[in-house]
Amino acid sequence: MKPLDPRRLGSLLGSLDFNRAPLGRSPRGTGFKEWLYFGIGAGPIELVVCFATSDGPPDRPVPRVARMLLFVRDARGFRGFVERAAPEHGRLPGGRVGAFVNRNAVHRVGSALELTLDPERAPLKAELRLSVTSLPAPLHQSPRPDAPGMNWLVIPRMTATGWIELDGVRHAVDEAPAYHDHNWGTFDFGHDFTWEWGYGFFETDARWSFVMVRFADAARSRALEQALFLWRDGRPARSLTGSELSVRREGLLRPVRLPKVPGALRLLAPGTATDIPASYAVTGALGHDRLELAFTPEDALQLLIPSEADERITRIHEVTGPVRIAGSIAGERIHQRGRGVFEFLAA
């Protein structure tokens, strides 16, 4: 198959991955939110970086200031950090590709994104060039009264080159697998919805990549939207949606330790009990095509967000573990294993 043209990828990156931050506050009565998410699988280090901004609800307005969330997993397990900034030092500039929070930044260079990390409190620094190796996919979701009005742009496969310094030890990164998505919309945390979302890096064949997303009500008894997207050689290969998918959650993960970010909110959400499944499986069928995705949660971190609808705490669990996908697409057999990163939001 002909390789993807880097010039085309750079053009798509510039025309699709720009920040949507509105000039004024949202007129819909809910807060505008936008975030840039990056996942890097650098051998023994799994790194998640998120630049995020939010208006907050109209009755509790806050300045639109960017912050950075940093999650890192190594042999010691998960650790999480929040980097905050004064308004003039943190932005997702509207109409531009990239973000900055203090000495941390991401910006576009051709068909790549350059990520610089130098947080104030985390024992981590990094300089990484994330090259786009798959076609970006805009996943626009229609606003509905029972689901968050969100839009996504997904780049399921990138390669990361540079270095990561963790606990004073520098690790070279050479074409490590990476992932990026860009999300924006108007919704409030704490309403009657949850989400399950994930991606993975396969060890057996780097040509394949996937993204799984499912929105449901707070009890997870009724799916609002669900889809499994599969790419081959950086191009869309199959998408299964709605009734073409069946999701099975079994058991509950009971982690020995559950880091909470930010730590200041841990008193409002004590303990290690979660609703993370012990196993998560998705089966899909369309015509002669069949797919089965199996994810086994191993390690988790809990992001705590004050609810914008009531006095509760919204919990977002960042979870890693083995992932497997098997089946047949257009007569081609698929059997891939690797590492998965999933996010489970509990209302």
QUIQUIJO-V738399 format. One record per helix or strand. SS is the DSSP state (2 for helix, 1 for strand). FROM is the first residue (numbers start at 0). LEN is the number of residues. If there is no record, write none. Layout:
# QUIQUIJO-V738399
ss	from	len
SS	FROM	LEN
SS	FROM	LEN
This chain:
# QUIQUIJO-V738399
ss	from	len
2	5	11
1	31	11
1	44	10
2	57	3
1	66	8
1	76	7
2	86	3
1	89	2
1	97	4
1	103	6
1	111	7
1	123	9
1	136	4
1	143	1
1	146	1
1	148	18
1	168	18
1	193	9
1	207	9
1	222	10
1	234	7
2	241	3
1	244	6
1	258	3
2	262	6
1	278	8
1	288	18
1	312	17
1	331	15
